[in-house]
């Protein structure tokens, strides 16, 4: 069935592709944050364990919102580890870093998600796609704030 929501097909596809990258980045960050929640050690254990739980819980909700927006645009959302690995700019954590290195990696990765969202935003705005722009602006605000909070722990 043809989709007629007032956004040209070419824009819907471009936005869907950008959101697929955002979904992959977000899921990869969710997985890494959850991993760090399980494996953090040291004097900041309780603070970081709790902080990481808040962050991965928020990210888990976000992946659903992003995937559902992709579907609302008539595109299919990626949903496998192999597609996320291919689409994501976030690298896996293959080892268990120190608590400080965990924080540094999460700062970098939240900033990566910010950059991905910023790349998609002008496309959504050009297409007059308010719901996607709203979603992207919300993700920008969350990831910028999270990066700031984590960065503050390193000072």
Protein Blocks (a to p, Z undefined) as FASTA:
>chain_A
ZZdehpafklmmmmmmmmmmmmmmmmmmmmmmmmmmmmggcjklmmmmmmmmmmmmmmmm
mmmmmmmmmmmnopacdfbfklmmmmpmbdcdfbdcdfklmmmmmmmmmmmmmmmmmmmm
mmmmmnopaklmmmmmmmmmmmmmmmmmmmmmmZZ
